[in-house]
Amino acid sequence: MAFVDKARIRLHAGKGGDGAVSFHREKYVAAGGPDGGDGGRGGSVVFVPDDNMTTLMDFRYKRKYTAPDGANGQGKRCAGRDGEDLIVRVPRGTLIRDTESGALMHDMSDGLRYVAAKGGRGGWGNMHFATPTRQVPRFAKPGLPGELREVTLELKLLADVGLIGFPNVGKSTLLSVVSRAHPKIANYHFTTLFPNLGVVYVDEGTSFVMADIPGIIEGASEGAGLGHDFLRHIERCRLLVHVVDVSGVEGRNPVEDFRIINEELHRYQPELAGRPQIVAANKCDMISDDGEALQALRHEAEKLGFPVFEISAATHQGTEALVRHCAGMLSALPPMEPFEADYVPPEPVLEGAEDVRIEQTDGLWQLEGEWLKRVAATVNFSDYESRMFFDRILRKAGIFDRLEQMGIRDGDTVCIYDLMFDYRY
């Protein structure tokens, strides 16, 4: 199965149900009055962490997630049913970002549910609009639309220990030896193309998760190779095991390799370079010289306070001591804190009557605007009283004054979306 650690999806919460226009009718009950119920709330899109998921593969093929709408209100003051929330399961450790701004909305490693898109509120039924002077309201409010947003999912693996180092230094072999993971192993660069996880059992009741991070190369912090794709999976590791090839069979300089990797960590994120680190001097069984390279690496690492373990992952030499030392350090290290969200929802832009656009062409006056659309949606144009209510709102908002200032004449046609009427002074 392919490893997918980034995906962009579109979320659409459900629309609220419309309020009902209804009147109570019952034998022997005079003037029952309006009894239209409210519409139900639209369903929300909710993210839930799932410990059984380790990849964002499910989001490669499905990119749009739509929650159901709320049901319309009914007579007898019956409210419509709320739309069911749409549950979207993601691996624990997934970051949810706003695609447009890139800001972090939520870190799913905290184990909590997160409502990413809220459903719209249901509209009021006509029972709310009865007054002593308007006893037969033939209109109700429509439901509000649900939130629509595009988010980017970014998986940062949850592992206690991260294996870092250049390609082909033995990280995958070490993981396969100390855990039951079965990563692909071969003697060529970039055998590992995506992180592998394995559970390392030390003693009864003592275990930890180890991640084999694909080989980092020089320039990875600037995106060379697949640098950023690999480096981000180290961010949650409490402890780093830096695997260095000290055999010399490939002509590499262990000290130089050690310095380059730590420099890339510092450039990518300075806090990573200060993370607790253990140096695993691998392939000690194949040392071709008198061990000068190993001693030079030990001197360099211990200068920084990093303990050095001489191991051979292929022959299992020194791996048990390394694992036990990792377990001891982890017992004293605090758990990683979830990343803090920095997303600030934009202020809703609510258009008012002053934002209504008026265009005139050959005696036809066209009116458009979000405010006007919202008002028109509440009006039952087949009812005289409702039409008079709409007329009063437009007059009070100054729409008619603007039309007259622009030169509308008696008998000109006014078009408001699907409604057309002749203007009369």
N, C-alpha and C positions, 0 to 999 in steps of 0.2 A: 504494500500500500504506500502510495506517495505521501511524503510529509509536507503538509501545507501549514505555514505559520503566519500567513497574512491574507486577509480577504476584505473586500469592500462590498457592503450590502445596503439595500434600501429598506427602510422601515416605514410602514404606514399603519398608524393606529386607526381603530374603527370610528366611524361617524356616530354621533349620538342620534337616537331615534327622535322623530318629530312628535311634537305634542298633538293630541287629538282634539278635534272639534266635535263635540257631542252634547246632546241635551237629554236630561232624564225624562223618560216617558214611562208612566205607569198608571194603570187603571185606578181611578179614584184619587190620584195625586195631581193637584192642580199646580201649574207653574213649577215644574220640577227643577228647572234651571240648568245651567251648563255643568256638565260632569266629565269633560274630556280629561283624560289622564296624561301624565308626563311621559316623554320618551325615555328609553333606557340609555344608560351610559355606554359609549362605544368601548370595545375591548382595547386593552393596552398591549404593547409588545414588551415582554419581560424576559430578561436574560437570567439564566440559572446555571451555576457552576456544576459540572458533572465530572467526577473523579475517574469515570470510566473512559473519558475521551482524552486523547493525547495529540490530536491534530485538528486543524480547521478544514479538513477534507470535505465535510458536508456542505461547506459554503462555496465550494468551487463551482458547483452545478446549479445551486439555487441561490439567487441573488436578491429576490424580493420577498419580503415577509409582511403579510397583511393580516391584521386582526379583524374579527367580525364586527359588523355594525351593531348598535343597539336597536332593539325593536321599537316600533312606534307605539305611542300611547293608545289606549282604548277607552271606550265609554265606561260609565259607572266608576269613574275615578281610578281606573286600573292603569297602573304604570307599565310601560313596556319592559321587557326583560333586558337586563344588561348584557352587552356582548362579552363573550368569554375572552379572558386574556390569552394572548398567543405566547406560549412558553418556548423560548429558544435556548437550547442547551449548548454550552461552550465548555472547553477544557478549563479547569481551575488554573489561574495564572494568565488568562486572556485580558488584554487591555482593550477597552472600548473607547475609540477616539472619534471626535467630530471630524468628518472628512474635510469639510471646507476650511476649518481653522487649524486642524491638527491637534487641538487641545484634548487632554485626557478627561473623559467623562466619568469612567469608573474602572477600578482594578478588581477583577473577579476573583483574585486570590483571597479576598476576605471571606469568601464563602456565603455572601449574602445575595439575595435576589436584587436585581436592578431594573427599574422601569425606565426604559430608554425612550419610549414614545407613548405619551398618555392619550387615552381615548377621549373623544369629545363628549361634552355634557349633553344630556338629553334636553329637548325643548319642552317648554311649559305647555300644558293643555289649556283649553279655553276656560277652565274653572278658575284659573288665577286672574282672569281679566274682567270678571264681573264686578261692576260698581253700581251704586244706587242709580246713576244716570245711564249706565250701559249694562243693562240686565241680560242682554242676549248677545254676547260677543261671539261672532262667527269667524274668529281667527285664533290661531295658536302660534307658538314659536317653533321654528325648525330646530333640529339638533345641530350642534356645532361640529365642524369637521375635526377628525383626529389629527394628531401631530404627524408630520411627514418629514423624515430626515434621513440623511445618508451617513453611515458610520463605517469606520475602518476597524476591523478586528485584528489585533496583533498579539500573537502568542509568545510569551516569555516563559520558558520552561521553569517549573518548580522543582529544583534539585538542591540537595544539601551541598554536594561536592561537584565541582566542574573540572573536567580534565582539559587542560589547555596546552598548546604547544604547536610547533610546526607540523605540516603534513608528514605522515610516514615515520613518526617517532615512536609509535607503539601504543597510542591512547586506546584504540579499539581493542587491541590484544589485552591490555590491562583490564579494561571493562569486562571482557569475556571471561577473564580468569577469576576476578573477585566477585562476579555476580552471575546470574543466569541469563544475561542478555546475550544475543547472538548477532552482533554487528558484522557487516561485511568486512573481511580482512584480506588484504592483498598487498604485494610489495610494489606499489606504485603510488604516486602522489594523488591526493584527493580521492582515496578509496571511499572515505566517508563524505557524503554529500548533504546529510542532514543529521541533527543530533540524535543520539541513541540514549535511552534511559535504562538503568538497571538498579535493582535493589540489592544492596550489599548487607548480608547477614553476618554480624560479628559474633555475638553470643545470644543466648536466649533473652528476648526482650530488647536487644540492641541491634538496630539496623539503620541504614540511611540510604538515600537515593543518590546515585552517581550519574552524571551526564557526560557523555563523550561528545565534546564540541568539535565540529569539523576543523581541520587545520587552519590556523590563522597565518597569513603571509604578511610580509612587510608592506605597509600602506593600507592595511585593512581598515584602520580608523578613518581613512578618507574614502572608503568604499572600494578599494582594490579587491579584485576577485569577487567574493560574496561577503566581504568584510562585515558590513553592518548586519547582514542576515545572520551571521555566526555570532558576532559579539553581543548582540542583545540577549542571547540565551544565557550569558554568563552573569547578567545583572542580578539575578535572584539567588545565585549560589553563595552560601555563607562562607565556604572554604574553597580555595582553588588548589588543585594539584597540578603543578607545572611539570610536564613530562619532557625531558631533554634526552636526546640521543648522544651518549658519550662514547659510543663504540669507535667513531672515526671512520667507519667503513664507507661512508658516503662523502667523506672529505669535508664535513661541516665542522664549524667551530662552536662547541657547546656554549661557551661564555657569550659569544656574539649572538647566538640564537636566543639565549636567555634574556639578554638586554633588549633585543629587538621586540620580542613579545611583550615584555613589560612596558616598553615605550609605547607600543600600540594601545595597550590597555589604558595608559595614562592619557594619551591623546583622545581616545574615544570617550572616556569618563574618568577623571582623576580619582574619584572615589574607588573605582575598581582596582587601581594600582595599589591602594592601601588595604585592600581586602586580605585577610589572613591567607598565607600561601605556604605550601609544602613543595619542595623540589624533589621530583622522582628522577634520579639519574638512571635512565633505562639502558638496556643492552650491555650491562656490565660484564656479562659472560663473553662478549665479543670484543673487548678492548684490545686494540691492535698495538698500542704503544705501552709505555711504562706507567700509564695512569696520570700523566701530567694534566691532560685535559680535564679529568675528573677532579683532581685536586684544585685546579684553577676555578672550576665551577663551584666547588664547595666553598672556596674562599669568597667568591663573589656573592653567593647566596647568603652565607652566614653573616656577611657584612651588612646585609639588609635585614637580618634577623630571621631568615627562612631556614627551617631545618632541612637537611638533605638526607634522602634515603637511597642507598644503592640497591637497585632492583634489576631483575630480568623477567619481564612479563612472560616471555616465551617459556622459560623454565620454572616460573613461579618463585624464583629466588627473591626474598625480601618483601614479597607482596603482603604477607600476613602482618608483618610489623608495620607496614605502611597503613594498612586498613585499620589496625587497632589505634594507631596514632591519630588517624582521621577521626575515629569515633570519640577519642578522648578530647580532641579540640572542639568537636561539635557540641559535646555536652556542656561546654563552658560558653559557647557562643549564643547570643540571643537570636530568636527567629527573625527572619526578614520582615520588615514592615511593608504593608501594601503601599503602592505608589499613591501619592496624594493627587486627587483630581484638581485640575486647574481650569476646567471648562466653565465659562460664564454664559448662561443662556442669553441670547440677544433680547433686548427689550421689544415686546410686541409693538408693531407699528399699526395703530388703529386709525384708519382714515375717518375723518369727520365729514360733516355736510359741506365744509368749505373746500374739500378735496374732490367734490363731484365735478366731472368734466362735462362741458356743454359744447356741442358742435352744431353748427347750423348750415344746412344745404338746401337751397330752393324751397324755403318754407317748412322744412322738416328739421325739428330740433331734437338731437339725440343726447340723452343724459346717461352717463356711465360713472361707476365708482363703487368701491367695496361697501361703503356706508349705505349707499342707495340700494345695493343688492341685498344687504342684510334686512333693511326695512321692508323692501318689497316682498321678501320671503315670508313675512309675518302677516301679510294681507290677503284676505279672501276677496278677490275682485268681483265675485258674483254676488256679494252682499253689499247693499247700499251703505249700511252703517260702517262697514269695514272700509269702504272706499272713502267715505267722509273722514274717517280716522287717518287714512293715508294722506288725504288732502291737507288736513290740519298739520300733520308732521312736516310736510314739504313747505307749507307756508311759514310755520314757526321757525324752520331752519333757514329761511331766507332764500330758498331755491327759486320761488316765483319772483321775488324782488330782483334776483340776478337775471332771470329771463327777460323781465320787463326793461331793465337797464340795457340789456343787449339788443333790444328792439323787437321782441316778439310781438306779433299782432294778433288781434282777435280772430280765431278760426285757424291759426297755424297748428300743424300737427306736432305733438310731442311724443317721442318714442323713448320708453324706459324698458329696455330689454324686450320682453315679449308683450309689453303693454303699450298700446297706442291710443291717444285720445286727442280731441280738439281742445285747444286752449281757449278759455273764456275768462274775461275780466270779471 
